[in-house]
Amino acid sequence: MEGHDWQRMKVPITLTLMTSLLTAMTYGQSIVNGTSYPSLFGPASDVTVNPPNGGLLNIQVGGTASGPLGDYWTAFASGGASVSVLGIGLTETGAQVALTGSAMEFNVSNSAAVGNLLDAGLNGLSASWTATADFDQVGNQLLLAPNTIYRVSFDVDGSNGLLNSTLGITPSFSVQLLDGSGSAVGTASSGTLVNIVGLLGTGVPSGRATVDFVTDSSVNGINPAALRFNGSATLNATALGLGTNFATISNVDISAVPEPSIFGLSCLGILTFFRRRR
């Protein structure tokens, strides 16, 4: 090829390469999704609070439960109540984290028991839920890189109304991204604990939530990263009358998008390379 033909081709080659790089870095690489982790919400299982029993005839409130959940999750639940006679529970309910195979549910178990407890004089039930997934599947480990944006997206279903603060249940529902040492990764503007309700919009209990976490130069990328959901609510008679599901999470996707400054440096490097080839 003659020299002037190569000179004419350098510009489109450079533009093509930069365009391909821009496309890849803008949309990012999906690392965690239904393909890389097809059994993220399975097998079907649950961690459920078994509230304490005791007394001649009374309501006992409290209880916790924790343990592994499915293939990747560790769950913790707190809050329950029991009507007991002579130390034997007649009816009871407790906070629950459950996997269905395609989703994860934050529940209050046994709706019939809830109704009986309300009839017995229980005015409200304080419940909390925590579920953490370690993305450590061999061949698809999520190892965080420094100075990188990690975009976390998932579907939230709170359509029964339990994410609606107008019910007086003071709901709290948040998401965190944890690095290999268990330290929470921050975002550009809202700290490390991101309010899911705020992402959906005021008065909107369901939808697709997306949040960008930004790693710094000291992030632990040696061990697999994790994703954590935290929820809590005071479930009164009105709220419990709507159902026993606080919220459901599904269709989790995590993608890596290098920060714009890194893209700029990469482009500068490419341009420098082609200048030296002239």
Solvent accessible surface area in square Angstrom, and as a share of the most:
residue,aa,sasa,rsa
1,M,165,0.74
2,E,108,0.48
3,G,54,0.52
4,H,97,0.43
5,D,39,0.20
6,W,83,0.29
7,Q,87,0.38
8,R,151,0.55
9,M,84,0.38
10,K,11,0.04
11,V,90,0.52
12,P,70,0.44
13,I,64,0.33
14,T,14,0.08
15,L,105,0.52
16,T,87,0.51
17,L,84,0.42
18,M,44,0.19
19,T,82,0.47
20,S,63,0.41
21,L,47,0.24
22,L,86,0.43
23,T,69,0.40
24,A,64,0.49
25,M,24,0.11
26,T,69,0.40
27,Y,166,0.63
28,G,22,0.22
29,Q,129,0.57
30,S,52,0.33
31,I,39,0.20
32,V,0,0.00
33,N,38,0.19
34,G,58,0.56
35,T,120,0.70
36,S,15,0.10
37,Y,2,0.01
38,P,96,0.60
39,S,44,0.28
40,L,9,0.04
41,F,14,0.06
42,G,6,0.06
43,P,85,0.54
44,A,76,0.59
45,S,41,0.27
46,D,77,0.40
47,V,13,0.08
48,T,46,0.27
49,V,5,0.03
50,N,113,0.58
51,P,4,0.03
52,P,58,0.37
53,N,67,0.34
54,G,18,0.18
55,G,42,0.41
56,L,131,0.65
57,L,122,0.61
58,N,56,0.29
59,I,52,0.26
60,Q,52,0.23
61,V,91,0.53
62,G,23,0.22
63,G,28,0.27
64,T,89,0.52
65,A,21,0.17
66,S,81,0.52
67,G,18,0.18
68,P,117,0.74
69,L,2,0.01
70,G,29,0.28
71,D,84,0.44
72,Y,33,0.12
73,W,5,0.02
74,T,76,0.44
75,A,2,0.02
76,F,83,0.35
77,A,0,0.00
78,S,30,0.20
79,G,7,0.06
80,G,0,0.00
81,A,0,0.00
82,S,0,0.00
83,V,18,0.10
84,S,0,0.00
85,V,49,0.28
86,L,130,0.65
87,G,36,0.35
88,I,117,0.59
89,G,29,0.27
90,L,116,0.58
91,T,25,0.15
92,E,57,0.26
93,T,2,0.01
94,G,0,0.00
95,A,0,0.00
96,Q,30,0.14
97,V,0,0.00
98,A,11,0.09
99,L,5,0.02
100,T,67,0.39
101,G,39,0.37
102,S,84,0.54
103,A,13,0.10
104,M,0,0.00
105,E,49,0.22
106,F,0,0.00
107,N,15,0.08
108,V,1,0.00
109,S,24,0.16
110,N,90,0.46
111,S,74,0.48
112,A,71,0.55
113,A,3,0.02
114,V,7,0.04
115,G,32,0.31
116,N,75,0.38
117,L,1,0.00
118,L,44,0.22
119,D,126,0.65
120,A,53,0.41
121,G,49,0.47
122,L,21,0.11
123,N,132,0.68
124,G,25,0.24
125,L,1,0.00
126,S,75,0.48
127,A,5,0.04
128,S,35,0.23
129,W,2,0.01
130,T,36,0.21
131,A,0,0.00
132,T,17,0.10
133,A,0,0.00
134,D,61,0.32
135,F,1,0.00
136,D,64,0.33
137,Q,48,0.21
138,V,137,0.79
139,G,75,0.72
140,N,53,0.27
141,Q,82,0.37
142,L,1,0.00
143,L,79,0.40
144,L,5,0.02
145,A,43,0.33
146,P,68,0.43
147,N,58,0.30
148,T,10,0.06
149,I,29,0.14
150,Y,4,0.02
151,R,87,0.32
152,V,0,0.00
153,S,16,0.10
154,F,0,0.00
155,D,40,0.21
156,V,5,0.03
157,D,64,0.33
158,G,0,0.00
159,S,83,0.53
160,N,41,0.21
161,G,14,0.13
162,L,0,0.00
163,L,6,0.03
164,N,50,0.26
165,S,74,0.48
166,T,117,0.68
167,L,45,0.22
168,G,52,0.50
169,I,0,0.00
170,T,102,0.59
171,P,24,0.15
172,S,57,0.37
173,F,2,0.01
174,S,8,0.05
175,V,0,0.00
176,Q,25,0.11
177,L,0,0.00
178,L,9,0.04
179,D,13,0.07
180,G,14,0.13
181,S,71,0.46
182,G,46,0.45
183,S,60,0.39
184,A,39,0.30
185,V,9,0.05
186,G,24,0.23
187,T,25,0.14
188,A,96,0.74
189,S,110,0.71
190,S,61,0.39
191,G,41,0.39
192,T,52,0.30
193,L,99,0.49
194,V,6,0.04
195,N,82,0.42
196,I,0,0.00
197,V,34,0.19
198,G,53,0.51
199,L,68,0.34
200,L,24,0.12
201,G,27,0.26
202,T,143,0.83
203,G,57,0.55
204,V,67,0.38
205,P,38,0.24
206,S,40,0.26
207,G,32,0.31
208,R,114,0.41
209,A,1,0.01
210,T,61,0.35
211,V,11,0.07
212,D,45,0.23
213,F,0,0.00
214,V,39,0.23
215,T,5,0.03
216,D,84,0.43
217,S,89,0.57
218,S,95,0.61
219,V,24,0.14
220,N,40,0.20
221,G,24,0.23
222,I,149,0.76
223,N,71,0.36
224,P,37,0.23
225,A,0,0.00
226,A,6,0.05
227,L,0,0.00
228,R,76,0.28
229,F,0,0.00
230,N,35,0.18
231,G,6,0.05
232,S,39,0.25
233,A,6,0.05
234,T,56,0.33
235,L,0,0.00
236,N,38,0.20
237,A,56,0.43
238,T,84,0.49
239,A,0,0.00
240,L,14,0.07
241,G,67,0.64
242,L,86,0.43
243,G,24,0.23
244,T,32,0.19
245,N,36,0.18
246,F,0,0.00
247,A,0,0.00
248,T,22,0.13
249,I,0,0.00
250,S,22,0.14
251,N,95,0.49
252,V,7,0.04
253,D,37,0.19
254,I,0,0.00
255,S,12,0.08
256,A,18,0.14
257,V,14,0.08
258,P,41,0.26
259,E,43,0.19
260,P,105,0.66
261,S,76,0.49
262,I,56,0.28
263,F,49,0.20
264,G,37,0.36
265,L,122,0.61
266,S,39,0.25
267,C,13,0.08
268,L,102,0.51
269,G,40,0.38
270,I,29,0.15
271,L,61,0.30
272,T,43,0.25
273,F,107,0.44
274,F,24,0.10
275,R,138,0.50
276,R,197,0.72
277,R,136,0.50
278,R,189,0.69
